[in-house]
Amino acid sequence: MAITLGELAVRYGLELSGDPGLTIEGIAPLTTATPGTLAFCSNAKYRRLLGSTRATAVVLAREMLPDCPVAALISPHPYAAYARIAAGMHPHPAVVGGFAVGASIAPGASVAASAWVGPNAVIGAGAVIGERCFIGPNSVIEEGARLGDDCRLQANVTICHDVTVGARCVFKPGCVVGGDGFGFAPAPDGFVKVPHLGGARLGNDVEAGSNTTIDRGTIEDTVIDDGVKLDNLVQVGHNCRIGAHTMIAGCVGISGSTIIGRRCMIGGAVGIVGHLEIGDDVVVTGFSMVTHSLPGPGTYSSGMPAIQAIDWRRTVARLRRLDALERRLARLERGGDAAGQEADE
């Protein structure tokens, strides 16, 4: 779609520097943009690329304006402004209600007339599907599950029985919500599976990435609040609670009964031990291991950044000698104390 800079500025509440009549027809990176496209610059390390861009306009912060040779849409939050513009120029196709060949709708299920149920999708008895929902191919909505309006399930998504999902939620391929958690009670003859009698409750505007899993609770529900964003391959254990607008990157594992606050940012491949609490506005950097509760706000890290292999081997060799060095230092300190006492006498 083509739109003028003036229209974009008014629609998204941005300040315009340049000709409001210039037309934008697409989105492009700074380095490969051509006339008729819109680019953005939100990171200072890419500021040097502004001078050579051929974009018609750039979305940027005010402090970058002196370096921009073309028209600019100015925002204190340029990345978010760009995201809204890009989404507006490339919207998802409107959902057209109906059922594809092979879709299976159980008696007693309630599916809004404006919802689409794709090929080989299954809707269980008592399930409720809201207005304009998109149920992708091979997806399964089990009995008693409820989806709010405008939810979008891509292919092979499973929403298990008695799960409640708010409005405008997005589930990427292979996502599973409401499966049994990893709960086993030790017994003399092995392990006894713990029944998972709770459910899972998701708020509005939640997004869960490909092959992400959100387990149901054992007795109480697992709860994901409004606006939570989960990347691909995230594991949310049973009885967890995740506060509103928290972001969790790929390959994070959250053990059962963990409470995570609002507006947290959890980096990739973080491991979180169960039965602990993370406060509001906490940042945990990638590959960290969280073994105790973290009060908020604050930034927490563990692990070592990658270094050259030869340096890492030397570091490991020194680490292995630390215990012996500590014992030697203790002996020297004890000897020094004894010598000091003899001198005093």
Secondary structure, 3 states (H helix, E strand, C coil): CCEEHHHHHHHHCCEEECCCCCEECEECCCCCCCCCEEEEECCHHHHHHHHHCCCCEEEECHHHHHHCCCEEEECCCHHHHHHHHHHHHCCCCCCCCEECCCCEECCCCEECCCCEECCCCEECCCCEECCCCEECCCCEECCCCEECCCCEECCCCEECCCCEECCCCEECCCCEEEECCCCEEEECCEEEECCCCCCEEECCCCEECCCCEEECCCCCCEEECCCCEECCCCEECCCCEECCCCEECCCCEECCCCEECCCCEECCCCEECCCCEECCCEEECCCCEECCCECCCEEECCCCCCCCHHHHHHHHHHHHHHHHHHHHHHHHHHHHHHHHHHHHC
